[in-house]
Amino acid sequence: MTSHQSLKKVQTFIDFITFKDPNVIYVVIGMVCITASSALIGTFAYLRKRALIGDAIAHSLLPGICLGFIAAGEKNMFYLFFGAFLTGWFSTFLVDFIVNKSKVKQDAAIGIVLSTFFAFGIVLLTYIQNGNYSDQGGLNQFLFGQAAAINRDELILFEVILAIIAFSIFIFYRAFILVSFNADYAKSIGLPVKFIEFLITSLTVLSVAAGIQALGVVLMSALIVTPAAAARFWSHNLPRILLIAVAISVFSGLVGAYVSYVNVATPTGPWVVLVLSFITLISFLGSAQNGILASYLKSRANKRKILHENILKTIYHYHENQQHIDQLDLTVTASQLLEIRLVDTDQLQKGLERLIQMDLLTPLNSGYQLTTKGRVESRRIVRLHRLWEQYLLKRTSIDALHVHSGAEAIEHILSPELEQELERELGIKGIPKEDF
């Protein structure tokens, strides 16, 4: 890249953030309002496990837009938006009606409603294009969206919708949470569940109807579910999920608007969804709490922990079998350990080496000797195992032959608090650990 091209890109970016083009400010603010409103209400749709409902709503808006155009005879914003809202809300009613009155599952009902409404919209769009209607230019852009066409009146509408959604969530926040997580409990404490569900559905339709101009029928549903899905990887706290979802969605909208500004022939909607999907992929892979990488590292650490503890326990059992339990500082070889416990030889060798690094074992001659720290740890593990065995024998009807396998699994995850609780339950509180 030449210095001239670099300077040109920098100048383009400066022009974008300073709103040198008057239309840019409409696009930027419009995208912020659309993405923020869809992320806010979309989070509750995601929590209610109704993520696909946004797809049904988005596709059902097309016939409403066409009917609004036919009723007005021109591209009147009020008629278009009102028609889109009516058909969008009607589509959600039909989905629920089909699910409640038939054996059809929700995903199938959404597919039926989505395809039917979209097909009807295409028929109406074709009828309008072939009819004697003026001012029909650009009506088909609702299929894929055109953020650059956002005007002042539409911007005001987007701002009002964002305010309505934010205000509704602020007022009905606790009710939204209860209905989203447990509608039966919400009903049992007297909440008007039907009204809350109607309100959430109506706000979802509003947000989708607002964004269809910028992102289009095909892509708008991504803004309902994807930000919440990505945010869920980073937190379990709902207020944080809402904030993260809004931040991810707004950032994607701004990047999409910038790419569209730099490349005039490139529509905004596809870039917004691509950026959003890329962030979701990063969240899926790299989240510190729920990401694939974190899960892999956690699983790997747990497997190592289990292997280490099993080796220490096996060394203890070896000395116990040799009747010199008071001499845990005697050496033991790898082959002797394999006689007691079937372990992959390579895994055993790696485990022994790591135990040496952890100062739990000391290599001595051709064998291994427990350090002071290792002797304490081996006793602890065996004690937890036997505590759990005693608990199962005392408190459950599990056969004595089967308690060992249960203790093998649970001994690795017993916390000090659970250990104390087991001691209390078994009535051995105060007994020296070495005597148990």
N, C-alpha and C positions, 0 to 999 in steps of 0.2 A: 504494500500500500504506500503510495507516494505521500509526501507531506501535504500536497494540495488536497488530496482526497481526505486525509485526516482532518485538515482544517475545515473542509466542507461538511464533514460529519459532525464536528464539534459545533459549527455554526447552525446546522440543522437542529441539533439538540437544544441549543440556546433559544432558537426561534420557537421551538415547541414549548419549553418550560416558561417562556416569557409571553406566550400567546400572541406572537406577532401576527398570525393569521386569526382574525376575529372568530372564525368558525371553530377554531381549536378549543377555545374556552367552553363552548357548548358541548363539544364531544367529550372533553376531559371531565367536566362536572357531571355531565349526563352519565358517563361510564361509572363514575364514583357512586352516584345515586343508585344506578341499576345494580351494580355488583354488591354494594353494601346491603341493599334491601333484600336481594335474593339470598345472600349468605345468612342474614339474620333469621328470616322466616324458614329458609331451607334447612337450617340446623334442627328445627323442631320437626320438620317433615322427615328428616333423616333419623331422629331419635324415635319417631313413631313407626319406623320401619315402613315408611311410605315414600321411599326415595323415587320410585318409578312413576309416582303420580305426577311429578313435574313434567315428565315426558308426555303423558297423556294430555295434560293441560296445554303444553306448548303446541302440540299438533292440532288440538281442538280449537285453538284461537283463529286459525286460518279461515274457516267458514264464517266465524263471527265478524272478522275484518271485512270479508267479501259482502256479507249481508248488510253491514254498516255502510259500506260504500254504495250498495244498491239502494238502500233506504235514503241516503243523502244525495245520491246522484253525483257525488264528487268526493275528493279525499278530505273529508271533514274529520278533524282529530277526535272530536267528541263522539261522533257516530262510530268511528272505527274502534275506539277504545271501549266504548260501551258494548258494542257487538261482540268484541273479543272477550270481555269480561263475562258476558252472559253465557256464551258457548263454552268458555273455559270452566265456569262454575258448574254448568249442566253436565259436562263430561265427568267431573268428580262425583256428581250425584249418580250418574249412570253406573260408574264403576262400583260404588257402594251398593247400589240397588241390585246389580247383577250378582255381587258376592253374597249379599244377605238373602236374596230370593232364589238362589240356585246353588248347585254344587260346583260352580265354576270358581276356581281359585283367583286370588287378586291379580297375579301376574298375567293370567289368561284374560281376565276381564279388562285389564289395562290395554293389552294388545288388541282386543276386539274394538274397544272404544277409540283408541288411538288411530288405528287404520281406517275405521269407518269415518270418523270426523275429518281426517286428513284427506281421504278420497273425496268426500263431499266438498271440502275446501278447494281441491284442485278442479273439480267440476265447475264450481262457482267462478273460480278464477278464469277458467277457459271461457265461460259464458260471458264474463265481463269484457275480456279481451276481444272477443268476437262480436260484441254488441255495440250499440251506438251510445257509448258513454264517453264523455269528455273527461279530461284530467285523470286518466287511469294510469298514466305513466309512472313506473316505479312501484306499482302495487305488488308485482311479483317479487320485489326485493325483500318482502316480509319472509320469504322462504329461507334466505341466507343472511338477511340483515344488512344494514348500511348505516353504520354509526355516523358517517360524515353528513348524513341527511338530517341529523338532529337540529331542530330550530328552537327558538326562544320559548314558544308556547309549550312544546314538548318537554323542554328542560324544567319549566315550572311544574308540569304534571309529575315528572320524575321526583322532584324535590318534595312535592306534597305526599306522594306515595311513600317515600322513605320516611317522612315525618309520621305518617299514619302507622306504618309498621313499627317504627322505633317506639312510638308512644304506646301502642297496643301491647308490645312486649313488656314495657316498663310497668304498665298498669296491671296486666294479667300474668306477670312473670311466674308466680308460684302456681297459678292454675295451669299454665302451659306446661310447666314441669310435671305436675301430677298427672295430667291427662296424657302426656307423652310417655311417661314411664309406667304408669299403672292406672288406667282409666277406671277399672273396677273399684280400686280404693278411693279414687277421686269421687266416684258416684256414691260410695258408702258414707262419705263425710259430708254429703249434701251439695257438692259442686255441680253447677249446671253443665254436665259433660257435653251434651248435645250442642249447646250454645258455643262452648269453647272450641269444639271440633269444627263447628260451622265457621267460627271466627278465624281459626288457623287456616282452614281451607280457603276462605275468602281472601285472606292476606297473601296466601301463596299464589292464587290466581292473579291478584293485583300485581305482584312482583314480576310474574312471568309476562303478563300483558304489557308491563312497562318496558321490559327488556327485549321484546320480540322485534321492535324496530331496529335495534342496534345489532342483535345477535341472530335474529331469525328463528323460525319455527324449529329448524333442525338442531340448532346448537344451544338454545336457551335453557333446555332442561339440565345441561351440564352445570349451570350456575346454581341450581337448586341443591344438588346433592354433593358435587365434588368438593367445594370448600369445607363443608362440614366433615366429609369423609377424611380429608387431609388433616384438618384440625384435630380430629379425634385421636390421631396417632401421637399428638404432642401433649395432650392433657386429658385428665379424667374430670376436671372441674368445669362445670357448664359455663359460668361466666367467661372463663379463659377460652373455652372452645368457641364461644360466640365471638370474642375479640380476635382470636387467631383466624377464624373462618372469614371474618370481615377483612382482616389485613391481607390474607392470601387472595381473596376475591378482588379487592380493590387494586392490589399490586398487579394482578393479572390483567385487569381492565386497563390500567394505565400503560402497561407494556404493550398490550395489543393496540391501543390507540396510537402509541408512538410509532410502532412498526408500520401501521397503516398510514400514518402521516409521512413517514420517510419513503415508503413505497406506495405511491398514490393508487396503483392498480390493485393493491392487496386489500381485501376486506378485513375489517376489524375483528369480527366474530370468531373466525377460525383461529386467529393468533391468540385471542383471549383464552380460548379453550385449550390450545396447545400449551400455553404457559401454565395454565391451571393444572393440566394433566402432568406436566413436568414436575411441578411442585409437589403434586400428590405422589408421584413416583419416588421423589427424594424422601418424602415423609414415610412412605411405605418401606423404603430400604433403610433409611438412616435415623429414624426416630429413636431417641434414647430410651423411651419407655416401651413402645410396641413395635418398633421397626424390625425387619427381618434380620439385619446385622446384629442388633442388640439381643434379639431372641436367640440367635445362633451363639453369640458369645456367652450369654447366660446359660444356655444349654450345655455348652462346652465346659464352662466352669463347674456346673453341677455334676457333670459326668466325672470330671477330675476329682471333685470333692468326694464323691461316692467311692471312686477307686482308691483314693488315699485312705479313707476311713475303713474300707473293707480290708486293705492290706494291714493296717494297724490292728484291726480286730482279729485278723487271721494270725498275726504274730502272737497276740495275747492267747488265742485258743491253742496255739502250738505249745506254748509254755505251760498252759493249763493241762493239756493232754499229757505232757511230759512230767507233770506233778512237781514242777518247780515254779509255781506261780509267784512265789516271793522272790524269784530271781529273774525278773524281766530284763535284766541287763545282760543275760546270756545271748550269744549270737544265734542267728537262724539263717539258713541258706534259702535261695529262691526255690530250689527243688523241694525243700521241705514244706514251703508254703504252698506249692502246687499240689502236694499230696493232700492237703486239707481243703483247699478251695480251687475249683477249676476256673482259671483265669487265663486269658490269652497271654502267652509268654512275652510278646513284645510290649503289651500294655502293662504287664507286671513290672518289666524292667524299667519302662518309662516312669511308672509310678514310684518305684523305689528310688530312682534318681531324683525325682522331684521332692520326695520326702527327705532326702539328704540335704537338698537345697533349703528346705524349710526347717532344718535343724530338728527333725523328728527322728531321724535315723543317722547312724554313723557306720560307714563301712569298716569292717574289721576282719582281717585275713580274707577268707573266701565267703564270708557271710555278712550279716547286718545286725547291728545292735541298737536297741531303742535308747535314745537320749532321755534325760530326765523329763524334758518336755514331752517326748514321745510316749513315755510310760504313763504320764498323766492323761494324755489324749486317748490312748488305747483303752485305759480303764473307763474313761468317760463314755466312749462309744459302746463298749460292752454293757455298761450299766444302763444306758438308754434303751438298748435292745431288750434287756431283761426286764426293765421297768414296763415296757410296752407289752411284753409277753405276759407278765403278771396281771396287767390291767385287762387284757383280752380274756384271760382265763377267769378273772374274778367278775368282770362286768358284762361279758357277752356269753353266748352259747356256742361259740366257735370251738370245734374239736381241738384238743390239745396238740394233735398232729399237724394242725394247720396254722397255729399261731406264729410259728417261726417265720414263715414267708411274709406275713403281715408286718412283723417287727423288722424284717430285713429292709422293707421299703420305708417305714416311718421313722426309723432311728436317725436318718440323715437330715430330717427337717424338724426335729423336736427342738423347740427353743427353751432357754432356761426357765421361762415362765410356765411352759407346759410341763417341764420336768418337775417343777415345784408342785404343780397341780396334781401330777401323777403320784408324787410322794404323799400328798395329803389324802388322796383317794385311797391309796393302798395302806395308809397308816404306818409309813416307814420314815416319817419326818424325823430327822435327828440321828438316824443310824449312820455311822461313818461310811463313806462311799467305798472304802477299801473292803468293808465287811459285807457288802451287799452282793 
